[in-house]
Amino acid sequence: MNRLKHILLCTLLLATLGHAADQPSRAIVKKEDPEYPELAKNMNLHGSVKLKIWIKPDGSVRRLEYVGGHPLLAESALKAVKNWRYAAADKESTGTVELKF
């Protein structure tokens, strides 16, 4: 049973990581790297987290949505990207970002 769960989790991770990211067209002005969670270090866990991002006209992040990747890494990714700053624009923009751990 545990082996089946492991196979399903790996399949899900590979499926979510296989898509190309729709990067926002705005330049990143300030970028904060995510902290690698201690539990993930202890488990020797590596992978990516994909997030959908909404950027306000002033360049600040208005909203984030977890799209895929390992759930253990998601909180750290959300926390870091929330502090990112993009170049100002005339209107709000959206896209996806992928962070690798």
C-alpha positions in Angstrom: 0.0 0.0 0.0 2.8 2.5 0.9 4.5 1.6 -2.4 1.4 2.4 -4.3 1.1 5.8 -2.5 4.7 6.5 -3.4 4.2 5.7 -7.1 1.0 7.8 -7.2 2.8 10.8 -5.6 5.7 10.5 -8.0 3.4 10.3 -11.0 1.5 13.4 -9.8 4.7 15.4 -9.2 6.1 14.5 -12.7 2.8 15.5 -14.3 2.8 18.9 -12.6 6.4 19.6 -13.4 6.2 18.7 -17.1 4.3 21.9 -18.2 6.1 25.0 -19.3 5.6 28.0 -17.0 3.7 31.0 -18.3 6.1 33.6 -16.9 4.8 37.1 -16.3 6.1 39.5 -19.0 7.2 42.0 -16.3 10.8 42.2 -15.1 11.5 41.1 -11.5 12.8 44.1 -9.5 13.2 42.3 -6.1 13.4 38.6 -5.7 13.6 36.6 -2.5 14.8 33.0 -2.5 12.7 30.6 -0.6 14.0 29.0 2.6 14.6 25.2 2.3 12.4 23.7 5.0 14.3 21.8 7.7 12.1 18.8 7.4 12.7 18.7 3.6 16.5 18.8 4.4 16.2 15.9 6.8 14.2 13.9 4.1 16.7 14.9 1.4 13.6 16.2 -0.5 14.1 18.1 -3.8 11.7 19.3 -6.4 9.8 22.3 -7.7 6.7 24.2 -6.7 4.5 25.9 -9.3 2.5 29.0 -8.3 0.0 31.2 -10.2 0.7 34.8 -9.5 -1.4 38.0 -9.8 0.7 41.2 -9.9 -0.8 44.7 -9.2 0.1 47.6 -11.5 2.5 49.0 -8.9 4.5 45.7 -9.1 3.6 44.1 -5.8 2.1 40.6 -5.6 -1.6 40.8 -5.0 -2.4 37.1 -4.9 -0.7 33.7 -5.1 -2.2 30.2 -5.7 -0.4 26.9 -5.2 -0.7 25.0 -8.5 1.6 22.0 -8.0 4.7 20.4 -6.7 5.6 18.9 -3.3 3.2 20.2 -0.6 6.1 20.2 2.0 7.9 22.9 -0.1 4.8 25.0 -1.0 4.6 27.1 2.2 8.2 28.3 1.8 7.7 29.1 -1.9 4.5 31.1 -1.2 6.2 33.0 1.6 9.1 34.0 -0.7 7.2 35.0 -3.8 4.8 37.1 -1.7 7.7 39.5 -1.2 8.8 39.7 -4.8 8.5 43.0 -6.6 7.9 43.4 -10.4 8.3 46.4 -12.6 5.3 48.8 -12.7 2.8 48.5 -15.5 -0.4 50.1 -16.7 -2.6 47.2 -15.5 -2.6 44.0 -13.4 -0.9 40.9 -14.9 -0.9 37.2 -14.2 1.3 34.3 -14.9 3.0 31.3 -13.3 6.3 30.9 -11.6 8.2 27.7 -10.8 10.7 27.6 -7.9 13.2 24.8 -7.7 14.4 23.4 -4.4 
